[in-house]
Amino acid sequence: MKKLFIIILSTLSLMTFAQKKVAILECVDRECNVSQGVKLMVRSSLSMAIAETPGYEAFDRVDIASILGEQEFQRTGLIKETDIRKLGEMTGASYILVAEVAYLNESTVIILAKFLDVETAKIEGSSSVHSSTSIEDLDRKCKLLARKLLKLDLETGAIRSKITYEGGIYEGEVVNGKPHGQGKLLYSLNNVSNYVSYEGDWFDGEKQGKGTMIWKNGDKYVGNWKNNKQDGQGNYYWADGSIYNGNWEDSKKNGQGVFYYAPNNSSNIVSNEGYWLNDKEQGQRTIIWKDGTKYVGGWENDKRNGQGTEYFLNGDKLIGTWYSDKRNGKVIWHYINGDREECQYLDGKIADEDATYYWGTGEYMTGTYLNGKKSGKWIKRQPNGTIICTYTYKEGNLIKTKEEKTSDMPKGIFRKVLAIPFSKKK
């Protein structure tokens, strides 16, 4: 089998702003039967491909005989570790590329290539291409091989590199000296934004796509980015245990989302779900407290405002109006046993006004509150308005009951009234 060996030494300078040197040696023919024209074509195409790659500089005049036994090398294609280091010292290269070409038939070859680290002599990567022996195909396939081995993205033109960027160290895909594609940026310790690192997608030097940012205080954002700002769906994790899962725009909470409070928060809130505008809760939302209470309704300036409904763990619920996080106006209590009560609230307390309690049977009772407690006479009636009995309260305590004989009951039978559960009022 006829075989062809191609040696390419790639210089990846530790200086991030310097051109990366690539020394291209003469092609090696193990069987000594590859035409000089093919070898020159391969060497020329590789040289041009590397020279055209941003950030790289190609050299194709390197004397291998001064370091290696040229005949032995061309016969075996093997390089000793000490010789690899000598080649690196002589050319300033950091990597050596060794390519072996075997003929599949008289007109087709397969080129197998491996990338060697000068310091460790370990294989850093490998690739291969098939080519005919025509000038056009050799040129095209050798350029493709060079791009693969330089880890150049064939669609975007990005290369894997390590550069200084925004005062920190960036390692990943680069186009025209800027992050482009996948990569990670470690920020300097004294950066004004207090960033630690960003890892994810980049576009023309800006964070764009999916990525993770970590701050010095322990906060972390995982989600979408646009023009260097949090934009789209994303999760923000605060160091205290709080979490926001929702939509972002211009690095602020904007749109639908859920905020999960820290476990030890003083408000005893578990979660806050709804719409955000520039980091402020707005409009309809759902709030859940640790005791199981849930609020669904209007919200403005981080407080309950407007019409809303509270759901309690025991099954009761309250429908009413809030102003600045306090119940104000008409409130309707719906109890789990089917009863309900309508009353007025002022600044979060039951107002000194009339109220009505309705039983599931249709019977109802009307009376007045004073300082948040039943006061005076409360009259219970049948659905048709007929009086059943009259209760007298003082500071919320029942002090007198007067039962009325009804026309629709047998003589001598009186209606008795059960105690009314008002323990849920707040």
C-alpha positions in Angstrom: 0.0 0.0 0.0 1.4 3.4 -1.0 1.5 5.8 1.9 2.2 9.5 2.2 3.2 11.3 5.4 2.7 15.0 5.9 4.2 17.0 8.8 2.8 20.3 10.0 4.1 22.1 13.0 1.6 24.5 14.5 2.8 27.4 16.7 0.3 28.4 19.4 2.0 31.2 21.1 1.4 31.9 24.8 1.2 35.5 24.0 -2.5 36.0 23.2 -2.1 38.9 20.8 0.8 37.3 18.8 0.2 35.4 15.5 0.2 31.7 15.9 3.2 30.3 13.9 2.7 27.1 11.8 5.8 25.5 10.4 5.1 23.2 7.5 7.7 20.6 6.7 8.3 18.7 3.5 5.8 15.9 2.9 7.1 12.5 3.9 6.6 9.5 1.6 7.1 6.2 3.4 7.2 4.2 0.2 9.1 6.8 -1.7 6.7 6.5 -4.6 4.5 9.6 -4.3 5.1 12.1 -7.1 6.9 15.3 -6.2 4.0 17.2 -7.7 1.5 15.7 -5.3 3.8 16.4 -2.3 4.3 20.0 -3.4 0.6 20.5 -3.9 -0.2 19.2 -0.5 2.4 21.3 1.2 1.3 24.5 -0.8 -2.4 23.9 0.0 -1.8 23.4 3.7 0.4 26.5 3.8 -2.2 28.7 2.1 -5.0 27.3 4.3 -3.2 28.2 7.5 -2.0 31.6 6.2 -5.6 32.5 5.3 -6.8 31.6 8.8 -7.1 34.7 11.1 -4.5 34.7 13.8 -2.1 32.2 12.1 1.2 32.7 10.2 2.6 29.9 8.0 6.2 28.9 7.4 7.1 26.3 4.8 10.9 26.6 4.7 12.1 24.4 7.7 15.2 22.2 7.6 14.1 18.9 9.1 17.4 17.2 8.3 19.3 19.4 10.9 17.2 17.7 13.7 15.9 14.4 12.4 17.4 11.6 10.3 15.5 12.6 7.2 15.6 9.3 5.4 14.6 7.3 8.5 11.8 9.7 9.2 10.4 9.5 5.7 10.6 5.7 5.9 8.9 5.2 9.2 7.0 8.5 9.9 8.0 8.2 13.6 9.4 11.1 15.8 11.0 10.6 19.2 9.8 12.8 22.1 13.2 14.5 22.3 13.0 15.3 18.5 9.5 16.7 18.9 10.8 19.2 21.6 13.8 20.1 19.4 11.5 20.9 16.5 9.4 23.1 18.8 12.5 24.9 20.1 13.8 25.4 16.5 10.6 26.7 15.0 8.8 28.2 18.1 6.0 25.7 17.5 3.8 24.4 20.2 2.2 21.6 18.2 3.2 19.2 15.5 0.8 17.7 13.0 1.6 14.4 11.4 -0.5 13.3 8.4 -0.3 9.9 6.7 -1.8 9.4 3.3 -2.7 5.9 2.0 -3.9 5.2 -1.5 -7.3 3.6 -1.6 -6.9 3.1 -5.3 -4.9 4.6 -8.1 -6.7 7.9 -8.1 -8.0 8.2 -4.5 -6.2 8.7 -1.2 -7.2 8.9 2.5 -5.2 11.4 4.6 -5.1 10.5 8.3 -3.8 13.3 10.6 -2.9 13.6 14.3 -2.0 16.7 16.4 0.9 16.3 18.8 1.7 18.6 21.8 5.3 19.6 21.7 5.7 19.6 25.5 3.9 16.3 26.3 4.2 14.5 22.9 0.6 13.5 23.4 -2.0 13.4 20.7 -4.3 16.4 21.1 -6.6 15.5 18.2 -7.0 13.7 14.9 -8.9 13.9 11.7 -9.0 12.6 8.1 -10.2 13.4 4.6 -10.5 11.5 1.3 -9.2 13.1 -1.9 -8.6 12.3 -5.5 -5.1 13.0 -6.9 -6.4 15.9 -9.0 -4.9 19.3 -8.3 -8.3 20.9 -7.5 -9.5 18.1 -5.2 -6.1 17.9 -3.3 -6.2 21.7 -2.8 -9.8 21.7 -1.5 -9.3 18.6 0.8 -6.0 19.7 2.2 -7.5 23.1 3.1 -10.4 21.3 4.8 -8.0 19.1 6.7 -6.0 22.1 7.9 -9.2 23.8 9.1 -10.3 20.7 11.0 -6.9 20.3 12.7 -6.8 24.0 13.7 -10.2 23.3 15.2 -11.7 25.9 12.9 -15.5 25.9 12.7 -16.3 25.2 9.1 -19.5 27.2 9.2 -18.6 30.2 11.3 -14.9 30.3 10.8 -14.3 30.1 14.6 -11.1 28.6 16.0 -10.5 27.3 19.5 -8.2 29.7 21.3 -7.2 31.3 24.6 -7.2 35.1 24.6 -7.3 38.1 26.9 -10.8 39.7 26.8 -12.7 42.3 28.9 -9.8 42.2 31.3 -10.1 38.5 31.9 -9.1 35.2 30.2 -11.3 33.7 27.6 -11.0 30.2 26.3 -13.2 28.9 23.5 -14.2 29.6 19.9 -12.8 32.9 18.4 -13.5 34.8 15.2 -11.4 37.9 14.3 -10.0 38.1 17.8 -13.4 38.0 19.5 -15.4 35.3 21.3 -17.8 33.7 18.8 -19.5 30.4 19.5 -19.0 28.4 22.7 -16.5 29.6 25.3 -15.8 30.5 28.9 -14.6 33.9 30.2 -12.9 34.2 33.6 -13.1 37.8 34.8 -10.3 39.7 36.6 -10.6 39.9 40.3 -11.2 43.6 40.3 -13.8 43.9 37.6 -16.5 46.5 38.5 -19.4 44.3 37.7 -18.3 41.7 40.3 -18.5 38.9 37.8 -16.6 35.6 38.4 -17.2 33.8 35.1 -19.5 33.5 32.0 -19.7 30.2 30.1 -21.9 29.7 27.1 -22.8 31.2 23.7 -21.1 34.2 22.1 -21.7 36.2 19.0 -19.2 38.7 17.7 -17.8 39.4 21.2 -21.1 39.6 22.9 -23.0 37.1 25.2 -25.8 35.8 23.0 -27.7 32.6 23.2 -27.6 30.3 26.3 -25.1 30.9 29.0 -24.3 30.9 32.7 -23.0 33.9 34.7 -21.6 33.7 38.2 -21.1 36.7 40.5 -18.7 37.1 43.4 -21.5 37.1 46.0 -22.6 33.7 44.9 -25.5 34.7 42.7 -25.9 32.7 39.4 -27.9 33.2 36.2 -28.6 30.3 33.8 -30.6 31.2 30.7 -30.8 33.2 27.5 -28.7 36.3 26.6 -28.9 39.0 24.0 -26.4 41.8 23.4 -24.6 41.1 26.6 -27.8 41.2 28.7 -30.1 38.6 30.2 -32.9 38.3 27.7 -35.5 35.6 27.3 -36.2 32.6 29.5 -33.8 32.2 32.4 -33.3 31.2 36.0 -31.6 33.5 38.6 -30.3 31.9 41.8 -29.5 34.3 44.7 -27.0 33.3 47.3 -29.7 33.5 50.0 -31.7 30.7 48.3 -34.2 32.8 46.4 -34.9 31.8 42.8 -36.6 33.5 39.8 -37.7 31.4 36.9 -39.2 33.3 34.1 -38.7 35.9 31.3 -36.0 38.6 31.2 -35.4 41.7 29.1 -32.5 44.2 29.4 -31.2 42.1 32.4 -34.4 42.8 34.3 -37.4 40.6 35.2 -39.9 41.4 32.4 -42.8 39.2 31.5 -44.3 36.1 33.1 -42.3 34.4 35.8 -42.2 32.8 39.3 -40.2 34.1 42.2 -39.4 31.6 44.9 -38.5 33.3 48.2 -35.6 32.2 50.4 -36.6 29.6 53.0 -36.1 31.9 56.0 -37.7 35.1 54.5 -39.5 37.3 57.0 -42.7 37.6 54.9 -43.2 33.8 55.1 -44.0 33.8 51.3 -43.2 30.7 49.4 -43.7 31.9 45.8 -44.8 34.9 43.7 -46.1 34.1 40.2 -47.2 36.7 37.7 -46.1 39.5 35.4 -43.0 41.6 35.9 -42.2 45.1 34.5 -38.7 46.3 34.9 -38.2 44.1 38.0 -41.5 45.2 39.6 -44.5 42.9 40.1 -47.5 44.2 38.1 -51.0 43.0 37.3 -52.7 39.7 38.1 -50.5 37.3 40.1 -50.5 34.3 42.5 -48.9 34.5 45.9 -48.5 31.4 48.2 -47.6 31.6 51.9 -46.0 29.0 54.1 -49.2 28.4 56.0 -50.9 27.3 52.7 -52.7 30.6 52.1 -52.9 31.6 48.4 -53.8 34.9 46.9 -54.8 35.4 43.2 -55.5 38.9 42.1 -54.3 42.4 41.4 -50.8 43.5 42.3 -49.0 46.8 42.1 -45.7 48.1 43.6 -45.0 44.8 45.3 -48.4 44.8 47.1 -51.9 43.4 46.7 -54.0 46.1 44.9 -57.4 45.7 43.3 -59.7 42.8 43.1 -58.5 39.4 44.4 -59.2 36.1 46.0 -57.6 34.5 49.0 -57.7 30.7 49.4 -57.1 29.1 52.9 -55.7 25.7 53.7 -58.9 24.6 55.4 -60.9 25.2 52.2 -62.4 28.7 53.0 -61.9 31.5 50.5 -62.3 35.3 50.5 -63.2 37.5 47.6 -62.6 41.2 47.9 -60.7 44.4 47.1 -57.2 45.3 48.4 -55.4 48.7 48.5 -51.8 48.9 49.4 -51.8 45.2 50.6 -54.8 45.7 52.9 -58.5 44.7 52.5 -60.7 47.6 51.6 -64.3 47.7 50.6 -66.8 44.8 50.2 -65.5 41.4 51.1 -67.3 38.0 50.7 -66.2 35.1 52.8 -67.0 31.6 51.4 -66.7 28.9 54.0 -66.1 25.3 53.2 -69.4 24.2 54.8 -71.3 26.2 52.2 -72.0 29.3 54.3 -70.8 32.8 53.3 -70.6 36.3 54.8 -70.6 39.7 53.2 -69.1 42.6 55.1 -67.0 45.8 54.7 -63.3 46.2 55.4 -61.3 49.4 56.0 -57.4 49.4 56.1 -57.3 45.6 56.6 -60.0 45.4 59.4 -63.7 44.8 59.5 -65.4 48.1 59.2 -68.0 49.5 61.6 -70.8 48.8 59.1 -73.6 46.4 58.5 -72.8 42.8 57.5 -74.9 39.7 56.4 -74.2 36.1 57.1 -75.8 33.4 54.8 -76.3 29.8 55.7 -76.3 27.1 53.0 -80.0 26.5 53.8 -80.9 30.0 52.5 -81.4 31.5 56.0 -79.4 34.7 56.7 -78.6 37.1 59.5 -77.9 40.8 59.4 -76.2 43.0 62.0 -73.4 45.5 62.7 -69.7 45.3 63.6 -68.0 47.7 66.0 -64.2 47.7 66.4 -64.1 44.4 64.4 -66.6 42.6 66.7 -70.3 41.9 66.5 -72.2 44.6 68.3 -75.9 45.2 69.1 -78.7 43.2 67.5 -78.2 40.6 64.8 -81.5 39.3 63.3 -81.7 35.9 61.7 -84.4 35.4 59.0 -85.8 32.7 56.7 -85.2 33.0 53.0 -88.5 34.8 52.6 -87.5 37.4 55.2 -89.5 36.0 58.2 -87.7 36.6 61.5 -86.4 33.4 63.2 -84.6 34.9 66.2 -82.7 38.0 67.4 -79.2 37.9 68.9 -77.7 40.6 71.0 -73.9 41.0 71.1 -71.5 43.1 73.1 -67.8 43.3 72.1 -68.3 40.1 70.1 -69.9 38.2 72.9 -73.5 36.8 72.7 -75.3 38.1 75.7 -79.0 37.5 74.7 -81.1 35.4 72.4 -84.7 36.0 71.6 -86.4 33.2 69.5 -89.5 34.0 67.4 -92.3 31.5 66.8 -92.7 31.2 63.0 -96.0 30.7 61.1 -94.7 27.7 59.2 -93.8 25.6 62.2 -96.0 23.4 64.4 -97.1 25.1 67.6 -94.6 24.9 70.4 -91.6 24.2 68.2 -88.8 26.8 68.0 -85.9 27.2 65.7 -82.5 26.9 67.4 -79.4 28.6 66.0 -76.0 27.0 65.8 -72.8 29.0 66.5 -71.4 30.8 63.5 -67.7 30.3 62.7 -66.0 33.7 62.4 -62.5 32.6 63.4 -61.2 33.1 59.8 -61.7 36.9 59.7 -58.4 38.8 59.8 
